[in-house]
Amino acid sequence: MSANTIAINQQMDHFDGHHSVWVFGYGSLIYKADFPYMQRRAASITGWSRRFWQGSHDHRGTPTAPGRVVTLIPDHGAVCHGMAYLVSPDVFAHLDYREKNGYLRRVIDIAFEDGSDDMAEGVVYIAREDNGAFLGPASEAEIALQIAGATGPSGPNSDYLTHLAVALRELGQDDAHVFAIEQHLLELLAAKD
């Protein structure tokens, strides 16, 4: 599958005719909502884990030196915490472009974490391992080293990691994978000084 997924995502018709749709964010969408939304709520999805296994050739790296950003991998029983946004369907034009580097829209059940037991059907963007930008697993130390050296049009890859770690802490959520990579990055930066 091509890394550019805009055309594929535009064919998704599951929510055609809806006036609003929930979008679940688990990476930069947690802390960078550069689109209009009607509501924003802490939320989670089950059966998925966040991993820095997707290459970023267009935002946090380049085609010759890709950065690493998060995607979701199936993980029975796991809970992935993030942020859900209620948006009008016209926002998908922007999101499809923003998530074009290998991410496909997928229908998902979203649980809201405000003590309400509310759930909603919505959309999440997932970069599957059959996309052209998928980098796959590596040790957290190796991932941190790649992140430390990558920069793209949206800035240093290290900023992405740092902002995500801060956002997860602000949500009161622990993510061992993200925080271990952050610790390795801090050690790399300290060794440079």
Rosetta constraint file for C-alpha pairs under 8 A:
AtomPair CA 1 CA 130 HARMONIC 6.06 0.50
AtomPair CA 1 CA 131 HARMONIC 4.88 0.50
AtomPair CA 1 CA 132 HARMONIC 6.11 0.50
AtomPair CA 2 CA 102 HARMONIC 7.02 0.50
AtomPair CA 2 CA 131 HARMONIC 5.94 0.50
AtomPair CA 2 CA 132 HARMONIC 5.45 0.50
AtomPair CA 3 CA 100 HARMONIC 7.15 0.50
AtomPair CA 3 CA 101 HARMONIC 4.94 0.50
AtomPair CA 3 CA 102 HARMONIC 4.27 0.50
AtomPair CA 3 CA 103 HARMONIC 7.89 0.50
AtomPair CA 3 CA 131 HARMONIC 5.49 0.50
AtomPair CA 3 CA 132 HARMONIC 4.66 0.50
AtomPair CA 3 CA 133 HARMONIC 5.60 0.50
AtomPair CA 4 CA 100 HARMONIC 5.10 0.50
AtomPair CA 4 CA 101 HARMONIC 5.11 0.50
AtomPair CA 4 CA 102 HARMONIC 5.78 0.50
AtomPair CA 5 CA 9 HARMONIC 6.17 0.50
AtomPair CA 5 CA 96 HARMONIC 7.58 0.50
AtomPair CA 5 CA 99 HARMONIC 7.92 0.50
AtomPair CA 5 CA 100 HARMONIC 4.96 0.50
AtomPair CA 5 CA 101 HARMONIC 6.50 0.50
AtomPair CA 5 CA 102 HARMONIC 5.65 0.50
AtomPair CA 5 CA 103 HARMONIC 6.33 0.50
AtomPair CA 5 CA 104 HARMONIC 6.50 0.50
AtomPair CA 6 CA 10 HARMONIC 6.23 0.50
AtomPair CA 6 CA 96 HARMONIC 5.44 0.50
AtomPair CA 6 CA 97 HARMONIC 6.17 0.50
AtomPair CA 6 CA 100 HARMONIC 5.41 0.50
AtomPair CA 7 CA 11 HARMONIC 6.72 0.50
AtomPair CA 8 CA 12 HARMONIC 7.29 0.50
AtomPair CA 8 CA 104 HARMONIC 7.50 0.50
AtomPair CA 9 CA 96 HARMONIC 6.58 0.50
AtomPair CA 9 CA 104 HARMONIC 6.05 0.50
AtomPair CA 9 CA 105 HARMONIC 6.04 0.50
AtomPair CA 10 CA 93 HARMONIC 7.93 0.50
AtomPair CA 10 CA 96 HARMONIC 7.62 0.50
AtomPair CA 12 CA 105 HARMONIC 7.59 0.50
AtomPair CA 14 CA 107 HARMONIC 7.92 0.50
AtomPair CA 15 CA 21 HARMONIC 7.30 0.50
AtomPair CA 18 CA 89 HARMONIC 7.37 0.50
AtomPair CA 19 CA 88 HARMONIC 5.90 0.50
AtomPair CA 19 CA 89 HARMONIC 6.74 0.50
AtomPair CA 20 CA 86 HARMONIC 6.33 0.50
AtomPair CA 20 CA 87 HARMONIC 5.36 0.50
AtomPair CA 20 CA 88 HARMONIC 4.45 0.50
AtomPair CA 20 CA 89 HARMONIC 6.08 0.50
AtomPair CA 21 CA 86 HARMONIC 5.52 0.50
AtomPair CA 21 CA 87 HARMONIC 5.42 0.50
AtomPair CA 21 CA 88 HARMONIC 6.22 0.50
AtomPair CA 21 CA 89 HARMONIC 6.54 0.50
AtomPair CA 21 CA 122 HARMONIC 6.00 0.50
AtomPair CA 21 CA 123 HARMONIC 7.49 0.50
AtomPair CA 22 CA 84 HARMONIC 6.26 0.50
AtomPair CA 22 CA 85 HARMONIC 5.40 0.50
AtomPair CA 22 CA 86 HARMONIC 4.37 0.50
AtomPair CA 22 CA 87 HARMONIC 6.22 0.50
AtomPair CA 22 CA 120 HARMONIC 7.40 0.50
AtomPair CA 22 CA 121 HARMONIC 7.08 0.50
AtomPair CA 22 CA 122 HARMONIC 4.57 0.50
AtomPair CA 22 CA 123 HARMONIC 6.26 0.50
AtomPair CA 23 CA 84 HARMONIC 5.40 0.50
AtomPair CA 23 CA 85 HARMONIC 5.19 0.50
AtomPair CA 23 CA 86 HARMONIC 6.41 0.50
AtomPair CA 23 CA 87 HARMONIC 7.25 0.50
AtomPair CA 23 CA 122 HARMONIC 5.61 0.50
AtomPair CA 23 CA 123 HARMONIC 4.80 0.50
AtomPair CA 23 CA 124 HARMONIC 5.84 0.50
AtomPair CA 24 CA 43 HARMONIC 7.55 0.50
AtomPair CA 24 CA 44 HARMONIC 7.96 0.50
AtomPair CA 24 CA 82 HARMONIC 6.97 0.50
AtomPair CA 24 CA 83 HARMONIC 5.83 0.50
AtomPair CA 24 CA 84 HARMONIC 4.33 0.50
AtomPair CA 24 CA 85 HARMONIC 6.55 0.50
AtomPair CA 24 CA 110 HARMONIC 7.22 0.50
AtomPair CA 24 CA 122 HARMONIC 7.09 0.50
AtomPair CA 24 CA 123 HARMONIC 6.16 0.50
AtomPair CA 24 CA 124 HARMONIC 5.11 0.50
AtomPair CA 24 CA 125 HARMONIC 7.93 0.50
AtomPair CA 25 CA 29 HARMONIC 4.69 0.50
AtomPair CA 25 CA 30 HARMONIC 5.41 0.50
AtomPair CA 25 CA 82 HARMONIC 5.65 0.50
AtomPair CA 25 CA 83 HARMONIC 5.19 0.50
AtomPair CA 25 CA 84 HARMONIC 6.00 0.50
AtomPair CA 25 CA 85 HARMONIC 7.93 0.50
AtomPair CA 25 CA 124 HARMONIC 6.77 0.50
AtomPair CA 25 CA 125 HARMONIC 7.88 0.50
AtomPair CA 26 CA 30 HARMONIC 5.88 0.50
AtomPair CA 26 CA 50 HARMONIC 7.30 0.50
AtomPair CA 26 CA 70 HARMONIC 7.93 0.50
AtomPair CA 26 CA 80 HARMONIC 7.40 0.50
AtomPair CA 26 CA 81 HARMONIC 6.72 0.50
AtomPair CA 26 CA 82 HARMONIC 4.65 0.50
AtomPair CA 26 CA 83 HARMONIC 6.63 0.50
AtomPair CA 27 CA 31 HARMONIC 7.82 0.50
AtomPair CA 27 CA 69 HARMONIC 7.69 0.50
AtomPair CA 27 CA 70 HARMONIC 6.04 0.50
AtomPair CA 27 CA 71 HARMONIC 7.77 0.50
AtomPair CA 27 CA 82 HARMONIC 7.66 0.50
AtomPair CA 27 CA 164 HARMONIC 6.30 0.50
AtomPair CA 28 CA 32 HARMONIC 5.60 0.50
AtomPair CA 28 CA 160 HARMONIC 7.00 0.50
AtomPair CA 28 CA 163 HARMONIC 7.80 0.50
AtomPair CA 28 CA 164 HARMONIC 6.47 0.50
AtomPair CA 29 CA 33 HARMONIC 5.74 0.50
AtomPair CA 29 CA 83 HARMONIC 7.38 0.50
AtomPair CA 30 CA 82 HARMONIC 6.01 0.50
AtomPair CA 30 CA 83 HARMONIC 5.25 0.50
AtomPair CA 30 CA 164 HARMONIC 7.44 0.50
AtomPair CA 30 CA 167 HARMONIC 6.80 0.50
AtomPair CA 31 CA 163 HARMONIC 7.12 0.50
AtomPair CA 31 CA 164 HARMONIC 7.05 0.50
AtomPair CA 31 CA 167 HARMONIC 6.13 0.50
AtomPair CA 35 CA 91 HARMONIC 6.83 0.50
AtomPair CA 35 CA 94 HARMONIC 7.53 0.50
AtomPair CA 36 CA 87 HARMONIC 6.96 0.50
AtomPair CA 36 CA 91 HARMONIC 7.36 0.50
AtomPair CA 37 CA 85 HARMONIC 6.14 0.50
AtomPair CA 37 CA 86 HARMONIC 5.67 0.50
AtomPair CA 37 CA 87 HARMONIC 4.73 0.50
AtomPair CA 37 CA 88 HARMONIC 7.33 0.50
AtomPair CA 38 CA 85 HARMONIC 7.23 0.50
AtomPair CA 38 CA 86 HARMONIC 5.38 0.50
AtomPair CA 38 CA 87 HARMONIC 5.92 0.50
AtomPair CA 39 CA 85 HARMONIC 5.59 0.50
AtomPair CA 39 CA 86 HARMONIC 5.06 0.50
AtomPair CA 39 CA 87 HARMONIC 7.60 0.50
AtomPair CA 40 CA 83 HARMONIC 6.90 0.50
AtomPair CA 40 CA 84 HARMONIC 5.70 0.50
AtomPair CA 40 CA 85 HARMONIC 4.58 0.50
AtomPair CA 40 CA 86 HARMONIC 6.57 0.50
AtomPair CA 41 CA 83 HARMONIC 5.77 0.50
AtomPair CA 41 CA 84 HARMONIC 5.25 0.50
AtomPair CA 41 CA 85 HARMONIC 6.55 0.50
AtomPair CA 41 CA 112 HARMONIC 6.69 0.50
AtomPair CA 41 CA 113 HARMONIC 7.52 0.50
AtomPair CA 41 CA 114 HARMONIC 7.62 0.50
AtomPair CA 42 CA 81 HARMONIC 7.66 0.50
AtomPair CA 42 CA 82 HARMONIC 6.04 0.50
AtomPair CA 42 CA 83 HARMONIC 4.55 0.50
AtomPair CA 42 CA 84 HARMONIC 6.13 0.50
AtomPair CA 42 CA 112 HARMONIC 6.04 0.50
AtomPair CA 42 CA 113 HARMONIC 5.46 0.50
AtomPair CA 42 CA 114 HARMONIC 6.93 0.50
AtomPair CA 42 CA 171 HARMONIC 7.41 0.50
AtomPair CA 43 CA 81 HARMONIC 5.97 0.50
AtomPair CA 43 CA 82 HARMONIC 5.45 0.50
AtomPair CA 43 CA 83 HARMONIC 5.21 0.50
AtomPair CA 43 CA 84 HARMONIC 5.79 0.50
AtomPair CA 43 CA 110 HARMONIC 6.56 0.50
AtomPair CA 43 CA 111 HARMONIC 5.45 0.50
AtomPair CA 43 CA 112 HARMONIC 4.21 0.50
AtomPair CA 43 CA 113 HARMONIC 5.03 0.50
AtomPair CA 44 CA 79 HARMONIC 6.52 0.50
AtomPair CA 44 CA 80 HARMONIC 5.40 0.50
AtomPair CA 44 CA 81 HARMONIC 4.28 0.50
AtomPair CA 44 CA 82 HARMONIC 5.75 0.50
AtomPair CA 44 CA 83 HARMONIC 7.43 0.50
AtomPair CA 44 CA 110 HARMONIC 5.93 0.50
AtomPair CA 44 CA 111 HARMONIC 5.29 0.50
AtomPair CA 44 CA 112 HARMONIC 6.45 0.50
AtomPair CA 44 CA 113 HARMONIC 7.08 0.50
AtomPair CA 45 CA 79 HARMONIC 5.76 0.50
AtomPair CA 45 CA 80 HARMONIC 5.41 0.50
AtomPair CA 45 CA 81 HARMONIC 6.72 0.50
AtomPair CA 45 CA 108 HARMONIC 7.58 0.50
AtomPair CA 45 CA 109 HARMONIC 6.55 0.50
AtomPair CA 45 CA 110 HARMONIC 5.30 0.50
AtomPair CA 45 CA 111 HARMONIC 6.23 0.50
AtomPair CA 46 CA 76 HARMONIC 7.83 0.50
AtomPair CA 46 CA 77 HARMONIC 6.50 0.50
AtomPair CA 46 CA 78 HARMONIC 5.68 0.50
AtomPair CA 46 CA 79 HARMONIC 4.43 0.50
AtomPair CA 46 CA 80 HARMONIC 6.28 0.50
AtomPair CA 47 CA 74 HARMONIC 5.83 0.50
AtomPair CA 47 CA 75 HARMONIC 4.99 0.50
AtomPair CA 47 CA 76 HARMONIC 4.65 0.50
AtomPair CA 47 CA 77 HARMONIC 5.17 0.50
AtomPair CA 47 CA 78 HARMONIC 4.93 0.50
AtomPair CA 47 CA 79 HARMONIC 6.16 0.50
AtomPair CA 47 CA 80 HARMONIC 7.84 0.50
AtomPair CA 48 CA 72 HARMONIC 5.83 0.50
AtomPair CA 48 CA 73 HARMONIC 5.47 0.50
AtomPair CA 48 CA 74 HARMONIC 4.62 0.50
AtomPair CA 48 CA 75 HARMONIC 4.82 0.50
AtomPair CA 48 CA 76 HARMONIC 6.97 0.50
AtomPair CA 48 CA 77 HARMONIC 7.82 0.50
AtomPair CA 48 CA 78 HARMONIC 5.64 0.50
AtomPair CA 48 CA 79 HARMONIC 6.23 0.50
AtomPair CA 48 CA 80 HARMONIC 6.02 0.50
AtomPair CA 49 CA 72 HARMONIC 5.38 0.50
AtomPair CA 49 CA 73 HARMONIC 5.40 0.50
AtomPair CA 49 CA 74 HARMONIC 6.50 0.50
AtomPair CA 49 CA 75 HARMONIC 5.87 0.50
AtomPair CA 49 CA 78 HARMONIC 6.20 0.50
AtomPair CA 49 CA 79 HARMONIC 6.80 0.50
AtomPair CA 49 CA 80 HARMONIC 5.66 0.50
AtomPair CA 50 CA 70 HARMONIC 6.11 0.50
AtomPair CA 50 CA 71 HARMONIC 5.76 0.50
AtomPair CA 50 CA 72 HARMONIC 4.72 0.50
AtomPair CA 50 CA 73 HARMONIC 6.62 0.50
AtomPair CA 50 CA 80 HARMONIC 6.63 0.50
AtomPair CA 50 CA 177 HARMONIC 7.86 0.50
AtomPair CA 51 CA 69 HARMONIC 7.89 0.50
AtomPair CA 51 CA 70 HARMONIC 5.07 0.50
AtomPair CA 51 CA 71 HARMONIC 5.55 0.50
AtomPair CA 51 CA 72 HARMONIC 6.05 0.50
AtomPair CA 51 CA 73 HARMONIC 6.99 0.50
AtomPair CA 51 CA 177 HARMONIC 7.00 0.50
AtomPair CA 51 CA 178 HARMONIC 7.67 0.50
AtomPair CA 52 CA 68 HARMONIC 5.75 0.50
AtomPair CA 52 CA 69 HARMONIC 5.02 0.50
AtomPair CA 52 CA 70 HARMONIC 4.18 0.50
AtomPair CA 52 CA 71 HARMONIC 6.43 0.50
AtomPair CA 52 CA 137 HARMONIC 7.81 0.50
AtomPair CA 52 CA 143 HARMONIC 7.33 0.50
AtomPair CA 52 CA 178 HARMONIC 7.86 0.50
AtomPair CA 53 CA 68 HARMONIC 6.46 0.50
AtomPair CA 53 CA 69 HARMONIC 6.66 0.50
AtomPair CA 53 CA 70 HARMONIC 6.10 0.50
AtomPair CA 53 CA 71 HARMONIC 6.44 0.50
AtomPair CA 53 CA 134 HARMONIC 6.47 0.50
AtomPair CA 53 CA 135 HARMONIC 5.37 0.50
AtomPair CA 53 CA 136 HARMONIC 4.57 0.50
AtomPair CA 53 CA 137 HARMONIC 5.63 0.50
AtomPair CA 53 CA 138 HARMONIC 7.75 0.50
AtomPair CA 54 CA 68 HARMONIC 5.61 0.50
AtomPair CA 54 CA 69 HARMONIC 5.35 0.50
AtomPair CA 54 CA 70 HARMONIC 5.87 0.50
AtomPair CA 54 CA 71 HARMONIC 6.01 0.50
AtomPair CA 54 CA 127 HARMONIC 6.76 0.50
AtomPair CA 54 CA 133 HARMONIC 6.32 0.50
AtomPair CA 54 CA 134 HARMONIC 4.63 0.50
AtomPair CA 54 CA 135 HARMONIC 5.35 0.50
AtomPair CA 54 CA 136 HARMONIC 6.68 0.50
AtomPair CA 55 CA 61 HARMONIC 7.99 0.50
AtomPair CA 55 CA 66 HARMONIC 5.63 0.50
AtomPair CA 55 CA 67 HARMONIC 5.61 0.50
AtomPair CA 55 CA 68 HARMONIC 4.73 0.50
AtomPair CA 55 CA 69 HARMONIC 6.20 0.50
AtomPair CA 55 CA 133 HARMONIC 5.02 0.50
AtomPair CA 55 CA 134 HARMONIC 5.49 0.50
AtomPair CA 55 CA 135 HARMONIC 5.56 0.50
AtomPair CA 56 CA 60 HARMONIC 5.45 0.50
AtomPair CA 56 CA 61 HARMONIC 5.36 0.50
AtomPair CA 56 CA 62 HARMONIC 7.03 0.50
AtomPair CA 56 CA 66 HARMONIC 5.20 0.50
AtomPair CA 56 CA 67 HARMONIC 4.84 0.50
AtomPair CA 56 CA 68 HARMONIC 5.57 0.50
AtomPair CA 56 CA 69 HARMONIC 6.24 0.50
AtomPair CA 56 CA 101 HARMONIC 7.01 0.50
AtomPair CA 56 CA 133 HARMONIC 7.03 0.50
AtomPair CA 57 CA 61 HARMONIC 4.88 0.50
AtomPair CA 57 CA 62 HARMONIC 4.23 0.50
AtomPair CA 57 CA 63 HARMONIC 4.70 0.50
AtomPair CA 57 CA 64 HARMONIC 7.82 0.50
AtomPair CA 57 CA 65 HARMONIC 7.42 0.50
AtomPair CA 57 CA 66 HARMONIC 4.88 0.50
AtomPair CA 57 CA 67 HARMONIC 6.71 0.50
AtomPair CA 57 CA 101 HARMONIC 7.30 0.50
AtomPair CA 57 CA 133 HARMONIC 7.40 0.50
AtomPair CA 57 CA 152 HARMONIC 7.46 0.50
AtomPair CA 58 CA 62 HARMONIC 5.90 0.50
AtomPair CA 58 CA 63 HARMONIC 7.40 0.50
AtomPair CA 58 CA 101 HARMONIC 7.01 0.50
AtomPair CA 58 CA 152 HARMONIC 6.58 0.50
AtomPair CA 58 CA 153 HARMONIC 6.81 0.50
AtomPair CA 59 CA 152 HARMONIC 5.17 0.50
AtomPair CA 59 CA 153 HARMONIC 5.26 0.50
AtomPair CA 59 CA 154 HARMONIC 4.80 0.50
AtomPair CA 59 CA 155 HARMONIC 7.26 0.50
AtomPair CA 60 CA 66 HARMONIC 7.15 0.50
AtomPair CA 60 CA 67 HARMONIC 5.22 0.50
AtomPair CA 60 CA 68 HARMONIC 7.29 0.50
AtomPair CA 60 CA 69 HARMONIC 7.79 0.50
AtomPair CA 60 CA 150 HARMONIC 6.63 0.50
AtomPair CA 60 CA 151 HARMONIC 5.24 0.50
AtomPair CA 60 CA 152 HARMONIC 4.24 0.50
AtomPair CA 60 CA 153 HARMONIC 6.57 0.50
AtomPair CA 60 CA 154 HARMONIC 5.73 0.50
AtomPair CA 60 CA 155 HARMONIC 5.97 0.50
AtomPair CA 60 CA 156 HARMONIC 6.00 0.50
AtomPair CA 60 CA 157 HARMONIC 4.80 0.50
AtomPair CA 60 CA 160 HARMONIC 7.61 0.50
AtomPair CA 61 CA 65 HARMONIC 5.83 0.50
AtomPair CA 61 CA 66 HARMONIC 4.23 0.50
AtomPair CA 61 CA 67 HARMONIC 4.32 0.50
AtomPair CA 61 CA 68 HARMONIC 7.77 0.50
AtomPair CA 61 CA 150 HARMONIC 5.23 0.50
AtomPair CA 61 CA 151 HARMONIC 4.69 0.50
AtomPair CA 61 CA 152 HARMONIC 3.95 0.50
AtomPair CA 61 CA 153 HARMONIC 7.34 0.50
AtomPair CA 61 CA 156 HARMONIC 7.71 0.50
AtomPair CA 61 CA 157 HARMONIC 6.85 0.50
AtomPair CA 62 CA 66 HARMONIC 4.86 0.50
AtomPair CA 62 CA 67 HARMONIC 7.24 0.50
AtomPair CA 62 CA 150 HARMONIC 7.87 0.50
AtomPair CA 62 CA 151 HARMONIC 7.27 0.50
AtomPair CA 62 CA 152 HARMONIC 5.68 0.50
AtomPair CA 65 CA 150 HARMONIC 6.41 0.50
AtomPair CA 66 CA 150 HARMONIC 6.44 0.50
AtomPair CA 67 CA 146 HARMONIC 6.59 0.50
AtomPair CA 67 CA 147 HARMONIC 5.67 0.50
AtomPair CA 67 CA 149 HARMONIC 7.95 0.50
AtomPair CA 67 CA 150 HARMONIC 5.02 0.50
AtomPair CA 67 CA 151 HARMONIC 6.88 0.50
AtomPair CA 67 CA 152 HARMONIC 7.75 0.50
AtomPair CA 67 CA 157 HARMONIC 5.86 0.50
AtomPair CA 68 CA 135 HARMONIC 7.99 0.50
AtomPair CA 68 CA 143 HARMONIC 7.29 0.50
AtomPair CA 68 CA 146 HARMONIC 7.27 0.50
AtomPair CA 68 CA 147 HARMONIC 6.09 0.50
AtomPair CA 68 CA 157 HARMONIC 7.08 0.50
AtomPair CA 69 CA 160 HARMONIC 7.65 0.50
AtomPair CA 69 CA 161 HARMONIC 7.87 0.50
AtomPair CA 71 CA 126 HARMONIC 5.67 0.50
AtomPair CA 71 CA 127 HARMONIC 5.56 0.50
AtomPair CA 71 CA 128 HARMONIC 7.79 0.50
AtomPair CA 72 CA 126 HARMONIC 5.90 0.50
AtomPair CA 72 CA 127 HARMONIC 7.12 0.50
AtomPair CA 72 CA 128 HARMONIC 7.95 0.50
AtomPair CA 73 CA 128 HARMONIC 7.84 0.50
AtomPair CA 81 CA 173 HARMONIC 7.00 0.50
AtomPair CA 82 CA 168 HARMONIC 7.56 0.50
AtomPair CA 82 CA 171 HARMONIC 7.91 0.50
AtomPair CA 84 CA 110 HARMONIC 7.87 0.50
AtomPair CA 84 CA 112 HARMONIC 7.99 0.50
AtomPair CA 87 CA 91 HARMONIC 6.51 0.50
AtomPair CA 90 CA 94 HARMONIC 7.98 0.50
AtomPair CA 91 CA 95 HARMONIC 6.36 0.50
AtomPair CA 92 CA 96 HARMONIC 5.61 0.50
AtomPair CA 93 CA 97 HARMONIC 6.43 0.50
AtomPair CA 94 CA 98 HARMONIC 6.17 0.50
AtomPair CA 95 CA 99 HARMONIC 5.90 0.50
AtomPair CA 96 CA 100 HARMONIC 5.61 0.50
AtomPair CA 99 CA 103 HARMONIC 5.57 0.50
AtomPair CA 99 CA 104 HARMONIC 7.96 0.50
AtomPair CA 99 CA 125 HARMONIC 7.28 0.50
AtomPair CA 101 CA 133 HARMONIC 6.81 0.50
AtomPair CA 102 CA 126 HARMONIC 7.99 0.50
AtomPair CA 102 CA 127 HARMONIC 5.23 0.50
AtomPair CA 102 CA 128 HARMONIC 7.40 0.50
AtomPair CA 102 CA 131 HARMONIC 5.33 0.50
AtomPair CA 102 CA 132 HARMONIC 6.74 0.50
AtomPair CA 102 CA 133 HARMONIC 6.11 0.50
AtomPair CA 102 CA 134 HARMONIC 7.51 0.50
AtomPair CA 103 CA 125 HARMONIC 5.42 0.50
AtomPair CA 103 CA 126 HARMONIC 4.97 0.50
AtomPair CA 103 CA 127 HARMONIC 4.14 0.50
AtomPair CA 103 CA 128 HARMONIC 7.17 0.50
AtomPair CA 104 CA 125 HARMONIC 5.19 0.50
AtomPair CA 104 CA 126 HARMONIC 5.38 0.50
AtomPair CA 104 CA 127 HARMONIC 6.17 0.50
AtomPair CA 104 CA 128 HARMONIC 7.76 0.50
AtomPair CA 105 CA 123 HARMONIC 6.13 0.50
AtomPair CA 105 CA 124 HARMONIC 5.63 0.50
AtomPair CA 105 CA 125 HARMONIC 4.53 0.50
AtomPair CA 105 CA 126 HARMONIC 6.55 0.50
AtomPair CA 106 CA 123 HARMONIC 5.44 0.50
AtomPair CA 106 CA 124 HARMONIC 5.35 0.50
AtomPair CA 106 CA 125 HARMONIC 6.14 0.50
AtomPair CA 106 CA 126 HARMONIC 7.03 0.50
AtomPair CA 107 CA 121 HARMONIC 6.91 0.50
AtomPair CA 107 CA 122 HARMONIC 5.62 0.50
AtomPair CA 107 CA 123 HARMONIC 4.68 0.50
AtomPair CA 107 CA 124 HARMONIC 6.52 0.50
AtomPair CA 108 CA 121 HARMONIC 5.74 0.50
AtomPair CA 108 CA 122 HARMONIC 5.37 0.50
AtomPair CA 108 CA 123 HARMONIC 5.66 0.50
AtomPair CA 108 CA 124 HARMONIC 6.51 0.50
AtomPair CA 109 CA 119 HARMONIC 6.86 0.50
AtomPair CA 109 CA 120 HARMONIC 5.79 0.50
AtomPair CA 109 CA 121 HARMONIC 4.59 0.50
AtomPair CA 109 CA 122 HARMONIC 6.18 0.50
AtomPair CA 110 CA 119 HARMONIC 5.49 0.50
AtomPair CA 110 CA 120 HARMONIC 5.25 0.50
AtomPair CA 110 CA 121 HARMONIC 6.00 0.50
AtomPair CA 110 CA 122 HARMONIC 6.54 0.50
AtomPair CA 111 CA 117 HARMONIC 7.14 0.50
AtomPair CA 111 CA 118 HARMONIC 6.16 0.50
AtomPair CA 111 CA 119 HARMONIC 4.46 0.50
AtomPair CA 111 CA 120 HARMONIC 6.67 0.50
AtomPair CA 112 CA 116 HARMONIC 7.04 0.50
AtomPair CA 112 CA 117 HARMONIC 6.73 0.50
AtomPair CA 112 CA 118 HARMONIC 5.69 0.50
AtomPair CA 112 CA 119 HARMONIC 6.06 0.50
AtomPair CA 113 CA 117 HARMONIC 7.56 0.50
AtomPair CA 127 CA 131 HARMONIC 6.78 0.50
AtomPair CA 127 CA 134 HARMONIC 7.22 0.50
AtomPair CA 128 CA 134 HARMONIC 7.23 0.50
AtomPair CA 129 CA 134 HARMONIC 5.46 0.50
AtomPair CA 129 CA 135 HARMONIC 7.93 0.50
AtomPair CA 129 CA 136 HARMONIC 7.11 0.50
AtomPair CA 130 CA 134 HARMONIC 7.05 0.50
AtomPair CA 138 CA 142 HARMONIC 6.16 0.50
AtomPair CA 138 CA 143 HARMONIC 6.25 0.50
AtomPair CA 139 CA 143 HARMONIC 6.22 0.50
AtomPair CA 140 CA 144 HARMONIC 6.12 0.50
AtomPair CA 140 CA 177 HARMONIC 7.25 0.50
AtomPair CA 140 CA 180 HARMONIC 6.55 0.50
AtomPair CA 140 CA 181 HARMONIC 5.15 0.50
AtomPair CA 140 CA 184 HARMONIC 7.40 0.50
AtomPair CA 141 CA 145 HARMONIC 6.28 0.50
AtomPair CA 141 CA 181 HARMONIC 6.42 0.50
AtomPair CA 141 CA 184 HARMONIC 5.72 0.50
AtomPair CA 141 CA 185 HARMONIC 7.90 0.50
AtomPair CA 142 CA 146 HARMONIC 6.32 0.50
AtomPair CA 143 CA 147 HARMONIC 6.14 0.50
AtomPair CA 143 CA 181 HARMONIC 6.85 0.50
AtomPair CA 144 CA 148 HARMONIC 6.01 0.50
AtomPair CA 144 CA 181 HARMONIC 5.33 0.50
AtomPair CA 144 CA 182 HARMONIC 7.11 0.50
AtomPair CA 144 CA 184 HARMONIC 5.88 0.50
AtomPair CA 144 CA 185 HARMONIC 5.18 0.50
AtomPair CA 145 CA 149 HARMONIC 6.57 0.50
AtomPair CA 145 CA 184 HARMONIC 7.96 0.50
AtomPair CA 145 CA 185 HARMONIC 6.97 0.50
AtomPair CA 145 CA 188 HARMONIC 7.52 0.50
AtomPair CA 146 CA 150 HARMONIC 6.34 0.50
AtomPair CA 147 CA 157 HARMONIC 5.29 0.50
AtomPair CA 147 CA 158 HARMONIC 5.65 0.50
AtomPair CA 147 CA 185 HARMONIC 7.89 0.50
AtomPair CA 148 CA 156 HARMONIC 7.96 0.50
AtomPair CA 148 CA 157 HARMONIC 6.80 0.50
AtomPair CA 148 CA 158 HARMONIC 5.72 0.50
AtomPair CA 148 CA 185 HARMONIC 6.63 0.50
AtomPair CA 148 CA 188 HARMONIC 7.80 0.50
AtomPair CA 149 CA 157 HARMONIC 7.73 0.50
AtomPair CA 150 CA 156 HARMONIC 6.15 0.50
AtomPair CA 150 CA 157 HARMONIC 5.43 0.50
AtomPair CA 150 CA 158 HARMONIC 7.68 0.50
AtomPair CA 151 CA 155 HARMONIC 5.51 0.50
AtomPair CA 151 CA 156 HARMONIC 4.13 0.50
AtomPair CA 151 CA 157 HARMONIC 5.45 0.50
AtomPair CA 152 CA 156 HARMONIC 6.31 0.50
AtomPair CA 152 CA 157 HARMONIC 7.35 0.50
AtomPair CA 155 CA 159 HARMONIC 7.19 0.50
AtomPair CA 156 CA 160 HARMONIC 7.21 0.50
AtomPair CA 157 CA 161 HARMONIC 6.68 0.50
AtomPair CA 158 CA 162 HARMONIC 6.11 0.50
AtomPair CA 158 CA 185 HARMONIC 7.81 0.50
AtomPair CA 159 CA 163 HARMONIC 5.91 0.50
AtomPair CA 160 CA 164 HARMONIC 6.11 0.50
AtomPair CA 161 CA 165 HARMONIC 6.20 0.50
AtomPair CA 161 CA 178 HARMONIC 7.55 0.50
AtomPair CA 161 CA 182 HARMONIC 6.77 0.50
AtomPair CA 162 CA 166 HARMONIC 6.21 0.50
AtomPair CA 162 CA 182 HARMONIC 6.85 0.50
AtomPair CA 163 CA 167 HARMONIC 6.06 0.50
AtomPair CA 164 CA 168 HARMONIC 6.16 0.50
AtomPair CA 165 CA 169 HARMONIC 6.31 0.50
AtomPair CA 165 CA 178 HARMONIC 6.53 0.50
AtomPair CA 165 CA 179 HARMONIC 6.49 0.50
AtomPair CA 165 CA 182 HARMONIC 7.32 0.50
AtomPair CA 166 CA 170 HARMONIC 6.19 0.50
AtomPair CA 167 CA 171 HARMONIC 6.31 0.50
AtomPair CA 168 CA 172 HARMONIC 6.31 0.50
AtomPair CA 168 CA 173 HARMONIC 5.28 0.50
AtomPair CA 168 CA 174 HARMONIC 6.88 0.50
AtomPair CA 168 CA 175 HARMONIC 7.61 0.50
AtomPair CA 169 CA 173 HARMONIC 5.60 0.50
AtomPair CA 169 CA 174 HARMONIC 6.92 0.50
AtomPair CA 174 CA 179 HARMONIC 7.81 0.50
AtomPair CA 175 CA 179 HARMONIC 6.07 0.50
AtomPair CA 176 CA 180 HARMONIC 5.87 0.50
AtomPair CA 177 CA 181 HARMONIC 6.38 0.50
AtomPair CA 178 CA 182 HARMONIC 6.20 0.50
AtomPair CA 179 CA 183 HARMONIC 6.15 0.50
AtomPair CA 180 CA 184 HARMONIC 6.33 0.50
AtomPair CA 181 CA 185 HARMONIC 6.15 0.50
AtomPair CA 182 CA 186 HARMONIC 6.22 0.50
AtomPair CA 183 CA 187 HARMONIC 6.30 0.50
AtomPair CA 184 CA 188 HARMONIC 6.24 0.50
AtomPair CA 185 CA 189 HARMONIC 6.20 0.50
AtomPair CA 186 CA 190 HARMONIC 6.06 0.50
AtomPair CA 187 CA 191 HARMONIC 6.13 0.50
AtomPair CA 188 CA 192 HARMONIC 6.57 0.50
AtomPair CA 189 CA 193 HARMONIC 6.83 0.50
